[in-house]
Amino acid sequence: MTADDVRDPALPGRLLTTERDALIPLLRSRPDADFALPTRGCPGWSVRDVLAHCSSALIRVVESRFEKGVFSPESNDRDIAERADWTNQQVVDELERGMTEAGPVIAGAGGVLDVIALGEWVHAGDVREVWGEPGAYAGAGLPDALALLARATRERGHLPLHADLDDLDEPLRLGDVTGDRTPARYIGDAATLVRLYAGRPAEGRAYELAGAEAKELNIFAGIA
């Protein structure tokens, strides 16, 4: 077992609170019209829909509400619909609570909920991209997000990949480590790598990917 294989139970919560401190003030500063803008990362969802999904998912974690089919597309749509009469700021309030309180619950779950923190962080990038804000799929939480991404891909036996990132001195190794398949190779910046693994648009961005197709990297296929 390597150091990279040892789970840090505090990491998901740290990612959430780091993102909370950056995202919530941004959300509270924007007019209501900005919440109605469509997102590229989640076709068919507005910024508000994305935030309502994020807040409801985290509150489910906080309250340990995991009924059958939870986090399915149908469940996500119901959660968003339940908040249709809320003001935008009520959604932001719930999101702030979730980003504050979910960390300890995720830490105590043994790893099965860790990827939720990564998904929430990616959705914050979806919002930043729509609004033309800097730091989409990057920012202060990037090191923790990459650590979660690497662990998630290893645990799922995802295709192996060696990433030479402009942002890091050492290569990042993702996916299956059994050696049964020659690793694909990625050269580029970390934010674009996150886009590929999250199934977000990456056209027009400079990167090299050899040994795999971009669509093979998506770990959220079928999930918002």
N, C-alpha and C positions, 0 to 999 in steps of 0.2 A: 504494500500500500504506500502510495506517495503522499506528500503533503497536500497535493491537489485533491486527493480522494477523501480527505478528512472534512466532514461537513462542519461549517461554522454556523451554528443555529441562530446567531445574532445577525447574520448577513442580510437575510431578506428584510427584517425590520429596519435595519440601518439604511437599506436602499429606499424603503418607503418613506422614512422620516427625512432623509436627504432630499428626496424628490418633493415631499410635502412642503418643506421650507422654501423651495424655489417656485413650485407650481401654484400653491394656494394664493400668494400675493398677486401673481399674474392673473389668475382667474378673477379675483375680486376687483381688479383694475379695469376689466374689459366691459364694454356695454353689452346689453342683452342681445343686440343684433349679431354680435360675433359668435354667440352660442348656437345660432341657427345655421351657420355655415356648414356645408357638406365636407366630410373628411375623405381623403384619398386612401388612407390605410384601412378604413372600414366602409366600403361602398354601401350606400343606403342609410348610413348613420350620420347624423349631424354631430357637431362638437358636443352639444348637450347630451345626445344619446350616448356618446362614448363616456362622458363623465358620469352619467346616471348608471351605466353598466359598471364602471369602476367602483362607484360608491356602493352600489348594491352588492357587488361581489365581495368587497371588503367587509361590509356589515354582516354578510352571511358567515364569513370567517370568524368575526368577532363574536357572533351569537351562536356559532356552531350549528347553522341551519343548512344541512346538506341532504335534502330529500332526493329521491330518485330522479335522475335526469338533470341535476343541478349543473349549471354552466354550459348546458347544451344551447344551441342557437335559439330554441323555443323558450327555454328558461330565461335566457338573456333578454329576449324580446318582452317577456312578461314583466321582468324586473323594470325595464325601461318604461313600459306602459303604466305600471303602478305609480310612477313618479310624474306622470303627465301633467298633473295639476299643481305640481310644486313650482315654486319660483326657481330661477337659476341659482340664486344664492342659497336656497335650501339644499339643492343638490351639492353645491360646493361645501356647505356645512357638513353634510353627511360624509362627503369624501374626505374632508379634513379629519373627522372623527375616525374613519376607517383607517386612514394612513397612520394615525397616531396609535390606535389600539390593536391593530391586527398583528403587529410584529411579534409580541410575546406568544400569541396563539400559534402562529406559524412556527415559531421556534420550538414549541412543545409538541409539534405534530410529527416530528421525526424525519421531515424532508418531503412528505407527500404534498404539502401545500407551498413549497418554496417557489415553484414556477409561477404562482399567482402574483408574487411580488414583481417578478420579471415582466409579466404581462401588463401589470399596472404601469410600470415604468415605460414600456413601449407605447402604451396609449397616451401617456403624457407627451411623448414624442409626436404622436399623431396630431395632437392639439397644437403643439408648437409649429409643426409644419404648416398647418392650415393658416395660422396667424402670422406666418413669416417671422417667427421668433427664432433667435439663435439657440443652438444646443439641442435640436431635434435628434433624438436617439444618441445623445452624447451628454455633455455636462458633468457635474460633480459626481453623479451616481454611476458613471460609466465603468470604473474598475469593478465595483460590486456587481453590476449588471453582467459584465463579461464573465466574471467568476461563476455566477448563477447559470449563464448560458452554457459555459463549458461543462459544468457538472450535469446539467439537464441532458445535454446531448450524449454524454458518456453513459448516464444511467439508462437512457433509452436505446442504447446501441445504435445511435445515429451514424450515418456514414462518417468515416474519419476524415479530418481536415486539418491541415497545418496552415495557420494564418500568420503571415508576416505583415504586421500592422504598422502603419506610419506612426501611430500613437504610442506604441510600446517598444521597449528595447528587446524583449524576448518574444519569440514566436508563441502564439496561443494554439494549444492543441485541443481540438474538439472532437466529439464523437467516439466511436468504438475504439478501444485500445488493444484489442486482441491480436491485431496484426494480420487478420484474415483478408483484409483489403488494403491495397495501396492507398495511402491518404491522398485526397484531393489537396490542391494548394490554392490559397487566396493571397493576393497582394493588393493592399489598398488601405483605406482608413477604417477605423472601428465602427463608425456610424453606418457606413455602407454595409459592413458585415452584419450588423444588427438588422438592418433593413432586409437583407436576404434571408436571414434565419426567421424573421418575423413575417415574411411574405409581404413586405411593403415595397412600393414602387422604388426602383433604383435606376431607372433610365436616366441617361445623361451624367451619371456619376462615374468617375474614373476608377476602375479596378480590374484586376485580372483573376480569373477563376479557371483552373485547369483540373481535369479529372472528374468533374461533376457538372451538372446543369444547375442553374440558380434555383429552379423549382424544387430540386431535391433537398435543398437546405431547410426549407420551411418547416419549423417544428410546431407551428400553430395552424397547420392546414385543417380547415373545417371548423376552426375556432376563431371568434372575433379577436 
